[in-house]
């Protein structure tokens, strides 16, 4: 880049936030911004891996639990994946700064594929949980890196549109690693491997993983495996919060390139996005896993049927993500979508809390559509908001932090929802005369209650019809509490974003120059390829390089003039 060029760092610079909070690590990391003229759809095929994984597992989880007879451990099938996804998102965001986006993304696809294949051949619940954790390491990177890459090859105003399309991806993801290698023309990061390894924040990475693990373990154990006041539960909770405190202090004071720089939390809009995303991430994951479970346990439908009934919500979310992305791109407005989305999402969850075993399918579908209408407006518009609030040098870390907190909220929500449902079941059934061993069997294999009254000799336990009614009523109450909790949290999100989120200009001064530069880079590569195919085309290649330098020089001078104006 020409030494005299001053490129506008962020839309937040217009409001003054960026100038108050300079990017302290910007001199240590290479700028990988590279606006490309082609539609950036390559990464969408890779991110589908992670999206499909969660959708398929949510419908299959009750059946998996019944197969292994381990319902009390079933939440760990999802939590193990989300735990490593959560812990590694900020780490992999930093890895991509140091080693480059392309190679880090390919590595994540490879790790995810290995973990997923291993899950398919797992013979025990413990093996399945372990391999799910391995797959989560790659899955977390897929989501974060795709959004980081989109932020560097698409202008801020158009970003919501392409990120919305990314959320809509539905097929061909298993070819992602090949497609990324061939078709994704990203900038390589210069420097030796030793220099890159020396830049990694190893202590911060270990503290992140340790804190997440120590907090999530007791939340899954509490009231089910161990009592809430047991030494294991209390010890892990205390240890986890101490780790987080040490992590914050360490990241604030010590590393030159921290996993999560603390100063980004001082930016008002970014802080509001981080807070609301933590809550909405938990709500999103709870919906994906517990609506199908509600259908299978309370209404006795098959896993396939529960997946089909969940489709209206997914379709509405997909539609609204796309429409919101288009709306942000055309109007430059994101706050109105976020605020309205959280309000409608809260209403939809409140309506879901009124469902019971006798509710009609039409009512269920209608409530899911309302929920999806609100949810879809918040997903990518919140990412645009946080990227608009920070400097370009902080784009990757702001994106990975937002996704880290969303995943952390999701992991917490699974543990919290599972604890609410299981404890509600115990506190409701034990006073009614149910034996503790029977309640344990119900928790381990909840869908068996719908086969318990058949006379085929293959059931796990036999239940009188009245007991089955009482069990279903207990589950209805547990799910009702879960939906009310998350509806209240979305109402709180409405207040946070309405009060603290700012409206920032999404048009940056340097974007036209960056687009021209990206076009020039691709043209230069094409000329070199044509020269090589021509054989002995050294002069042609030199001519292409000279022409490229001429174009680049004119672009740089244009950027200088524009910034002066």
MARFI-993505 format. One record per residue (C-alpha): residue in one letter; x, y, z negated. Coordinates in steps of 0.02 Angstrom, whole numbers, plus 50000, padded with zeros to 5 digits. Example, Ala and Ser with C-alpha at 12.3 -4.5 7.8 and 13.67 -1.06 7.14 Angstrom:
BEGIN
A506154977549610
S506844994749643
! end
This chain:
BEGIN
X500005000050000
X500615017550039
X501335025549881
X500305041449902
X498625032649912
X497465034749765
X496055022249774
X494545025249665
X494595011949530
X492755009949491
X491025017049498
X491215020049313
X492555032849352
X491185044349411
X490385043949237
X492045045949148
X492105029049061
X493515022349166
X494625037349139
X494475035848951
X494925017448954
X496385014249071
X496804996749129
X498334993249022
X498844977749119
X498624984949294
X500504986649320
X500794968349282
X499564960449402
X499414960949590
X497864969049664
X496934955649763
X495554966849832
X495274962450015
X493614967850091
X493234956250236
X492094959750385
X491404941950391
X489974936050280
X490764928650122
X489734912650115
X491184900450098
X491204900349908
X489344897049895
X489644879149950
X490834876749805
X489784884749668
X488334873149710
X489304859249626
X489054867349457
X487254872949488
X486654855849546
X487524847149402
X486494856249271
X484854854549365
X485014835849393
X485594831949216
X484154841249133
X482854829649210
X483884813849183
X484424817149003
X482944808948914
X483174793249020
X485044793048986
X484714794748800
X483494780248802
X484714769348903
X486114771648775
X484914772748626
X485804788548569
X484554802748571
X485374811048422
X486964812648525
X486084817148687
X486284835848665
X488164832948673
X488024826848853
X487554844548899
X488494853348758
X490164845148798
X490064851648976
X489544869048919
X490864869148782
X492324867148902
X491454878149031
X491334891748900
X493084890048831
X493964889349000
X493034903249094
X494084917749027
X495654907149038
X495344902549220
X494924920549260
X496664925249200
X497444910449292
X496704917249453
X497514934149417
X499204925749394
X499174911249520
X497914918049646
X496054915349671
X496154902349809
X497284889649725
X496394891449558
X494704888549640
X495334873149731
X496024866249568
X494344868849483
X493424859649622
X494644845049606
X494474843849416
X492584845049427
X492514831149557
X493624819449454
X492584822449298
X490934819849388
X491504803449467
X492094797449296
X490374801749222
X489574790549353
X490544775349294
X490454778749106
X489904763449006
X489544771548838
X488844787948774
X490554792848705
X491354790148875
X489994800248960
X490204814748838
X492094814848861
X491994814949051
X490654828349046
X491874839148949
X493184836149083
X491974840949222
X491544856749126
X493344862949140
X493154863749329
X491314868649328
X491624884349228
X492974889849347
X491844887449498
X490564899849436
X491764913049374
X492984912449520
X491634913449653
X490924929249575
X492674936549555
X493094932949737
X491454940549797
X491854956249697
X493494957949792
X492904954949969
X491214963949964
X490854982149921
X490034985549754
X488374991249827
X488204975449935
X488814963949798
X487124959849723
X486514954149893
X487904941449919
X487934935749738
X486064932949754
X486344922249907
X487654912549809
X486324908249678
X485224901449817
X486484888749880
X485694871549890
X486724859549997
X488434853450059
X489424858349903
X490474842549902
X491404849450052
X491894864849953
X493744860849924
X494044858150111
X493054873450164
X493944884650038
X495644879250103
X495214881950287
X494064896950292
X494404907950139
X495734920950190
X496224927950020
X497814936949973
X499194926249899
X499954931849734
X501814935049748
X503114929649619
X503994914049557
X503094900249462
X504154903849308
X503614922049308
X501794917249328
X501854904449188
X502654917249073
X501154928849097
X499884916349028
X499154920348858
X499374902948782
X498934907748603
X497354916848655
X496824902048763
X497054889648620
X496124900848498
X494664902248620
X494524883348639
X494724880248453
X493444893248400
X492124887048522
X492364868948470
X492334872448283
X490724882448296
X489784870848413
X490174854548324
X489264858948162
X487794866648256
X487504849748338
X487794840148176
X486784851048057
X485214842847990
X485374827948107
X487054819148086
X487584828247926
X486684839547803
X486864858247831
X487754860147663
X488964845747695
X490844849747689
X491064845047873
X489724856947935
X490204871547823
X492074868747848
X491934868848038
X490814884148040
X491994893947929
X493504888148028
X492684893048192
X492264910648137
X494014912848065
X494734907348233
X493654920148323
X494224933848205
X496044929148231
X495734928548420
X495024946248419
X496474953248317
X497774944048421
X497034949448588
X496904967348526
X498714968948470
X499894956048545
X499824949848726
X500254960748875
X498964951648981
X497614945948858
X496314932948902
X494974945648854
X495574963648829
X494614971048684
X494504988448759
X493204983348887
X491954981548744
X492115000348715
X491275003748882
X489445006548844
X488674998248997
X489884983648992
X489524980648808
X487644980648840
X487874967948979
X488974956848871
X487714956848729
X486184953848838
X487064940748943
X487524930548790
X485694929748743
X485004927148918
X486294913548952
X485654904048803
X483854906148858
X484234900549036
X485094884548981
X483734880748853
X482424882148990
X483364870849109
X483564857048980
X482044858348869
X480604861748990
X480894844749076
X481064836648904
X479424844648850
X478584837149002
X479314819848978
X479074818748789
X477444828248761
X476554823948924
X477384807248962
X477834811149142
X479294802849232
X480994811349255
X480604813949439
X478894821349401
X479634833049270
X480914838949397
X479534842249524
X478504852249399
X480054862749358
X480294867349541
X479084882349540
X480184891149412
X481754887649513
X480934893549673
X480344909749593
X482064912749517
X482864909749686
X481654921549773
X481874935249644
X483774933749642
X483774936349830
X482514950649827
X483404959149682
X485064957849772
X484304965849926
X483494979249819
X485134983649732
X486034984449900
X484724995949976
X484385007449829
X485965006649723
X484825004149572
X485104989449454
X484484994949283
X482634994849327
X482764976749384
X483674971449226
X482484980249106
X480904974349194
X481624956849212
X481934954749026
X480194961148983
X479314949049102
X480474934749052
X479984937348870
X478134936948915
X478354920949014
X479234912048871
X477884917848751
X476574910148865
X477564893748872
X477494892848682
X475594890748693
X475704874548792
X475264857748714
X474904839948767
X473184844548839
X473714860048938
X473314859249123
X474644857749257
X474024873949337
X474314883449175
X476054876049157
X476534880549336
X475824898049318
X476814901449159
X478404894749239
X478174906249389
X477974921449275
X479544916249180
X480534914149340
X479914930849407
X480734939649261
X482274928749247
X482764930549430
X482854949549417
X484214949049283
X485474936249344
X486524945349473
X485994963249437
X486844961749267
X488454956449353
X488384971449468
X488134982549314
X489674976349223
X490754977149379
X490194994949411
X490684999849234
X492514994249238
X494054998449338
X494534987849486
X496044980949391
X494834974449258
X493584967049381
X494114948949361
X494234949349172
X492554958349155
X491744945249267
X492534930549174
X492084938249005
X490284940549058
X490194922549118
X491114916348962
X489824924548850
X488394918148957
X489074900448944
X489414902548758
X487624907948733
X487054892948832
X488074881048725
X487414888848566
X485624887748630
X485734869148663
X486374865948488
X485094877648409
X483604871048509
X484084852948477
X484244856548292
X482554865448287
X481644851248375
X482454836948278
X482264845448109
X480454850048147
X480134831848188
X480904825848024
X480054838947916
X478364835347997
X478394816348004
X479264811347842
X477924819447731
X476604810047834
X477324793347778
X478464789247925
X480014779547875
X481684788047900
X482304773748011
X480784775548125
X481034794348139
X482854790948185
X482304778948322
X481074791848390
X482434805148397
X483624793048484
X482344787448615
X480904799848617
X480164794548784
X479904776848717
X478364782748623
X477424782248788
X477864763948812
X477674759048630
X475834754148639
X476074742348787
X476144723748756
X477614718148861
X478884713448728
X480144725748799
X479774741148695
X480984748448569
X479644749848436
X477754747548424
X476674761948365
X474834763348322
X473914776048429
X473674788148283
X475534788448245
X475914792448426
X474714807248416
X475614813648261
X477324811748343
X476774821348498
X476024834948389
X477684836448296
X478624838248460
X477374851348520
X477734861448364
X479614859748388
X479544865648568
X478354879748519
X479614886448394
X481014885248524
X480034895248653
X479534908448525
X481344910648470
X481954913348647
X480484924648692
X480964935648545
X482774936048602
X482284941748776
X481234955548699
X482804960748605
X483744960748772
X482434972648840
X482814984748699
X484704983148719
X484724986548906
X483405000148900
X484365009448763
X486205007048804
X486395002848988
X486865017549101
X486465020549284
X488115021349379
X488455025849560
X488835010049660
X489695019049804
X491595020149788
X492655032549883
X493925019949946
X492765006350011
X492745011450194
X494645011450197
X494674994250115
X493434987350241
X494504993550386
X496044986250305
X495184969350285
X494654969450468
X496424973750519
X497134959450418
X496024946750507
X496424954150678
X498274953150641
X498114934850596
X497164931250756
X498514939750860
X499864929450778
X498904913450812
X498664918150995
X500514922251009
X501014905350939
X499804895951052
X500554905151202
X502264897551168
X503824908251158
X502724923151120
X503964931651005
X503804948451094
X501914947151089
X501954943550903
X503124958250871
X501974969350971
X500494963550869
X501424967250708
X501894984650769
X500094987950817
X499524981550649
X500714993150558
X500065007650662
X498255003550617
X498705001250434
X499605017950429
X498105027050500
X496965018650374
X498085023550229
X498185041750284
X496295041750302
X496125035350124
X497295048950061
X496295062550148
X494665055350083
X495285054649904
X495875072749915
X494155077849969
! end
